[in-house]
C-alpha cells in the first residue's frame, strides 16, 4: 500500500490562523509567505517563512503545496492607477 505524503500548506500573510494551521497539521507542514511578524514566527522545526512583500516583489518560487490560504491579505495590497 502506498503511503500518503504529508499535507503541505502555504499561508500567505501570517496571522492567528497560522497558529491554528500549525496545531492542526503540525508545524513542519505549514510554510508562511509574507512580511516577518515576530508574533507568528515559526517555532523550531516548523516550515519555512518566506519573507516577501506582495506589493513589491511579484510572486516567489515556492511549492508544491496541497493548499494555499490568503486570509486577510487582499485588502492590504495596493491598487494600480
C-alpha positions as CSV (number, residue, x, y, z in Angstrom):
1,X,0.0,0.0,0.0
2,X,1.3,3.4,-1.0
3,X,1.9,5.8,1.9
4,X,0.3,9.2,1.7
5,X,2.6,12.1,1.8
6,X,2.1,14.7,4.5
7,X,-0.1,17.7,3.7
8,X,1.7,20.9,2.9
9,X,0.0,24.3,3.3
10,X,1.2,27.8,2.3
11,X,-0.3,30.5,4.5
12,X,0.1,33.9,2.8
13,X,0.3,36.5,5.5
14,X,0.9,35.1,8.9
15,X,-1.8,35.6,11.5
16,X,-3.8,33.9,14.2
17,X,-4.9,31.3,11.6
18,X,-1.3,30.3,11.2
19,X,-1.2,29.1,14.8
20,X,-4.3,27.1,14.2
21,X,-3.0,25.5,11.0
22,X,0.2,24.5,12.8
23,X,-1.8,22.9,15.6
24,X,-3.9,21.0,13.1
25,X,-1.4,19.9,10.5
26,X,1.9,20.0,12.5
27,X,4.3,22.9,12.5
28,X,6.5,21.3,9.8
29,X,3.6,21.2,7.3
30,X,2.9,24.9,7.3
31,X,5.0,27.4,5.3
32,X,4.4,31.1,5.5
33,X,4.8,33.7,2.8
34,X,4.8,37.4,3.7
35,X,6.3,40.0,5.9
36,X,8.0,38.9,9.1
37,X,5.7,39.2,12.1
38,X,7.6,38.1,15.3
39,X,4.3,37.2,17.0
40,X,3.7,34.5,14.4
41,X,7.3,33.4,13.9
42,X,7.7,29.7,13.2
43,X,8.8,27.5,16.1
44,X,11.9,25.3,15.8
45,X,11.3,22.5,13.4
46,X,8.4,24.4,11.7
47,X,8.0,25.0,8.0
48,X,9.7,27.9,6.2
49,X,8.9,31.5,6.4
50,X,9.5,33.2,3.1
51,X,9.9,36.9,3.8
52,X,8.2,38.5,0.9
53,X,6.3,41.8,0.1
54,X,3.5,41.1,-2.4
55,X,3.2,44.8,-3.2
56,X,6.8,44.9,-4.3
57,X,8.1,41.5,-5.3
58,X,5.6,39.8,-7.6
59,X,5.5,36.0,-6.8
60,X,8.3,33.8,-5.5
61,X,9.3,30.3,-6.4
62,X,7.7,28.0,-3.8
63,X,5.9,24.8,-3.6
64,X,4.4,22.4,-4.3
65,X,1.6,22.8,-1.8
66,X,-1.7,21.0,-1.3
67,X,-3.5,24.2,-0.4
68,X,-2.8,28.0,-0.3
69,X,-4.6,30.3,2.2
70,X,-4.6,34.0,1.7
71,X,-6.8,35.2,4.6
72,X,-6.8,38.9,5.5
73,X,-4.4,39.7,2.6
74,X,-6.1,41.0,-0.4
75,X,-7.4,44.2,1.3
76,X,-3.8,45.1,2.2
77,X,-2.4,45.1,-1.4
78,X,-2.0,48.4,-3.2
79,X,-4.2,49.0,-6.3
80,X,-2.7,50.3,-9.5
81,X,-3.6,53.7,-11.0
